[in-house]
């Protein structure tokens, strides 16, 4: 089954590819590695939620944002590669979460993203990860994530 077929089976559809919000490119390939710039949980040009996780944003809303970021990432990959079957492995996911001072469940938020990647790519979706709490993010986004992937030879 292809990654796109797995996504459909899980009830997801790739969104329109988000465009850069600044002076950077969202996708760079270097020697078989793909670096994806920080992605916000945008859907049709707007953030799913705004604010800090743990005060204005619930854990479940934050998990929904994490899933949206993965869908946006996959859309960027498909747009630039033409086919998600070209992906060999997800190597790294870095998650930056705008949280209230007392929020401690960073891993639970990012598990939603990690679990989706594994469901779509199987064992090749298992990756290393960082979950960092921050005081602010662009556009008052609850989270931002960037990725490193590798291509098939």
Backbone torsions as a table, in degrees:
resi	resn	phi	psi	omega
1	UNK	NA	137.1	-179.4
2	UNK	-78.7	161.1	176.2
3	UNK	-57.0	-39.2	179.0
4	UNK	-64.5	-39.1	177.4
5	UNK	-65.9	-39.6	177.3
6	UNK	-63.0	-42.0	178.0
7	UNK	-58.7	-47.9	179.7
8	UNK	-62.0	-41.2	178.5
9	UNK	-61.1	-33.6	178.4
10	UNK	-81.3	-5.3	177.9
11	UNK	91.5	16.4	-179.3
12	UNK	-109.5	154.3	176.6
13	UNK	-131.4	139.7	178.3
14	UNK	-67.9	131.2	178.6
15	UNK	-78.5	174.2	171.2
16	UNK	-60.6	139.7	-177.8
17	UNK	-65.4	123.5	178.6
18	UNK	-68.7	148.3	178.4
19	UNK	-96.9	163.9	179.0
20	UNK	-63.3	143.9	178.0
21	UNK	-103.8	11.0	-178.5
22	UNK	-161.8	-160.4	-177.0
23	UNK	-89.8	67.0	179.4
24	UNK	-156.1	169.0	174.3
25	UNK	-108.8	147.6	-177.7
26	UNK	-79.5	-16.4	-170.6
27	UNK	-141.0	126.9	173.4
28	UNK	-136.8	131.1	175.6
29	UNK	-109.4	129.5	177.7
30	UNK	-137.3	114.2	175.0
31	UNK	49.2	48.4	175.6
32	UNK	83.9	-0.4	175.2
33	UNK	-107.2	142.4	178.5
34	UNK	-116.3	125.5	177.7
35	UNK	-108.1	123.6	179.6
36	UNK	-107.6	124.9	179.6
37	UNK	-62.9	168.0	177.9
38	UNK	-54.3	132.2	-177.6
39	UNK	-119.6	134.7	176.3
40	UNK	-97.3	161.8	178.3
41	UNK	-79.5	65.0	179.1
42	UNK	-89.1	139.0	173.4
43	UNK	-135.3	119.6	-176.5
44	UNK	53.2	40.6	174.1
45	UNK	86.3	-3.9	-179.2
46	UNK	-125.0	149.0	175.4
47	UNK	-66.8	141.3	176.1
48	UNK	-61.4	-44.1	179.7
49	UNK	-143.2	160.5	179.1
50	UNK	-128.8	136.2	173.1
51	UNK	124.5	-170.6	-176.4
52	UNK	-91.1	136.9	175.7
53	UNK	-71.6	132.5	-179.2
54	UNK	100.7	-14.6	174.3
55	UNK	-127.2	-71.1	179.2
56	UNK	-82.8	-25.1	-174.9
57	UNK	-116.8	131.8	177.8
58	UNK	-79.8	165.9	176.2
59	UNK	-58.2	-45.5	-179.0
60	UNK	-64.7	-38.7	176.8
61	UNK	-64.9	-39.0	178.0
62	UNK	-65.1	-39.9	177.1
63	UNK	-63.5	-37.9	175.7
64	UNK	-62.0	-40.4	176.6
65	UNK	-62.4	-41.5	-179.6
66	UNK	-62.1	-41.2	177.4
67	UNK	-63.8	-42.4	179.5
68	UNK	-61.9	-38.9	178.3
69	UNK	-62.2	-42.9	178.2
70	UNK	-61.9	-43.6	178.3
71	UNK	-61.1	-41.0	177.4
72	UNK	-63.8	-40.8	178.3
73	UNK	-62.3	-46.2	179.8
74	UNK	-62.7	-34.8	176.4
75	UNK	-65.1	-41.9	176.8
76	UNK	-62.4	-43.9	178.9
77	UNK	-61.6	-47.0	-178.3
78	UNK	-63.6	-42.7	179.2
79	UNK	-59.9	-41.5	-175.6
80	UNK	-86.1	-27.2	-178.4
81	UNK	-101.7	-21.1	-177.7
82	UNK	86.5	-25.0	-176.0
83	UNK	-159.2	127.4	179.5
84	UNK	-69.3	-13.6	176.3
85	UNK	-66.5	-14.9	177.7
86	UNK	-74.1	-14.5	179.7
87	UNK	-74.4	130.8	175.5
88	UNK	-93.1	-45.8	-173.5
89	UNK	-159.0	145.4	165.6
90	UNK	-87.1	120.7	-176.0
91	UNK	-94.3	-45.4	-171.2
92	UNK	-147.1	140.5	171.8
93	UNK	-128.1	124.5	174.6
94	UNK	-111.2	125.6	-179.3
95	UNK	-118.0	129.2	177.4
96	UNK	-115.7	118.3	-174.0
97	UNK	-115.0	124.1	175.4
98	UNK	-81.3	109.4	-171.2
99	UNK	-127.0	161.1	169.2
100	UNK	-70.2	161.4	-175.8
101	UNK	-60.0	-30.7	-175.6
102	UNK	-97.1	4.9	-179.5
103	UNK	-73.8	133.4	-175.9
104	UNK	-130.1	2.9	-173.0
105	UNK	-101.4	36.5	179.6
106	UNK	-51.0	-46.8	-179.1
107	UNK	-60.8	-34.3	-179.8
108	UNK	-65.1	-34.3	177.2
109	UNK	-66.1	-51.9	-175.3
110	UNK	-72.4	-19.8	175.1
111	UNK	-58.2	-32.9	178.3
112	UNK	-60.8	-41.2	178.2
113	UNK	-69.7	-49.1	-177.8
114	UNK	-60.6	-43.5	-179.2
115	UNK	-62.5	-40.3	178.6
116	UNK	-64.8	-42.5	179.7
117	UNK	-60.5	-42.3	179.5
118	UNK	-67.6	-38.3	177.8
119	UNK	-63.3	-34.6	-177.7
120	UNK	-81.6	-39.5	-173.1
121	UNK	-111.5	-0.5	-178.6
122	UNK	66.0	-145.8	-178.1
123	UNK	-58.4	-30.0	178.5
124	UNK	-68.1	-12.7	177.4
125	UNK	-85.9	-12.5	179.1
126	UNK	-68.3	133.6	-169.8
127	UNK	-144.8	167.1	169.4
128	UNK	-83.5	162.7	-172.9
129	UNK	-156.8	151.0	171.7
130	UNK	-127.1	137.0	173.9
131	UNK	-123.7	113.1	-175.5
132	UNK	-123.2	130.6	173.3
133	UNK	-86.9	135.2	-179.5
134	UNK	-130.7	162.6	-177.0
135	UNK	-85.3	-23.1	178.2
136	UNK	-156.8	156.3	176.5
137	UNK	-140.1	161.6	179.4
138	UNK	-54.3	139.6	175.8
139	UNK	62.9	16.3	-176.8
140	UNK	62.6	31.3	179.0
141	UNK	-67.6	143.0	177.2
142	UNK	-70.0	-26.5	178.7
143	UNK	-156.7	162.0	175.7
144	UNK	-144.4	140.8	-179.2
145	UNK	-135.5	146.2	170.4
146	UNK	-127.9	163.6	-170.2
147	UNK	-140.4	155.3	167.0
148	UNK	-126.9	129.7	-179.9
149	UNK	-125.3	161.2	171.4
150	UNK	-120.3	153.1	179.8
151	UNK	-95.8	153.4	171.8
152	UNK	-68.4	148.2	176.6
153	UNK	-73.5	NA	NA
